[in-house]
Amino acid sequence: MIPENYKMKYTWFQDFKIADAFGIKAIKDTYNRAFNEWKGNWEAMAELSFCLNIKCWDFYHEGKLELSELYANLYHDCYDKCIEHFKNDELTKYWSFLD
């Protein structure tokens, strides 16, 4: 679980807020660039996964189901790739962050 006093280190929420304004293609592009740039960093990927999950639920509650589904798919893609890539301590930290 994210510690109570944890301060986000990456700008994923701001990045995706900008992408949201430009639509689905921009959201996918932002995700692909972010993932490819940071895929070796468990903490960046944990924060990215967290962001994608929150955005999925936010859009769901706003009734924007197409965007909610998009963010859900991106979350699952990111999560699946991370559990394949990270090993041992990094995987444990990744999971602990999201728990």
C-alpha positions, 0 to 999 in steps of 0.5 A: 500500500502507498505510504500515507506520506508518500509524495509522487515522484513522476508526473503521470497524472499531469501527463495524462490530463494533458493527453485526455484533452487530445483524445484516445490517440494521445492517451495511447501515445502518452502511455507508450512513450511513458512505458518505453522510457521507464519500463526498467524502473519499478517505482516509475512503473508502480506510479504509472500503474497507480495513475492508470487505475485511478484514471480508469475509476474516475472516468467510470464514475463520470460515466465516460465508459470508453475512456474508462475501458481504455485506461483499464486496458492500459493498466492491465497491459502495464501490470502484465508487462511489469510482472513479467519483467520485474523479478525478486525484490523489484517485483515485491516492491512493485506489488507492495506499492499497488497493494 
